[in-house]
């Protein structure tokens, strides 16, 4: 589409997507000689929302989950021996002894129930 509109002066109308909900363009893009489109504009930082990224207290349970449910003794070793840079605890609360995702990962499926039918050949 970029080649046709930029090089061959085609006009493309797309009715399924509306880029002007208020009547004014939402964005503009410049097209280079190699038919690549680049959005014109700048990224606006939103500082007031940056603090929302850190809302949970850093406790042993959170690190257990962040480290793909690594065993708690291993997580404690990482903390105690400072084997990981930036790994800190904000809370000394005791970890939950029952981690449901860990339990689910260790479960085995039940065998098939007994059946009256038996095959003699595959």
Secondary structure, 3 states (H helix, E strand, C coil): CHHHHHHCCCCCCCCCCCCCCCCCCCCEEEECCCCCEEEECCCCCCHHHHHHHCCCCCCHHHHHHHCCCCCHHHHHHHHHCCCCCCCCCCCCCCCCCCCHHHHHHHCCCCCCCCCCCCCCCC
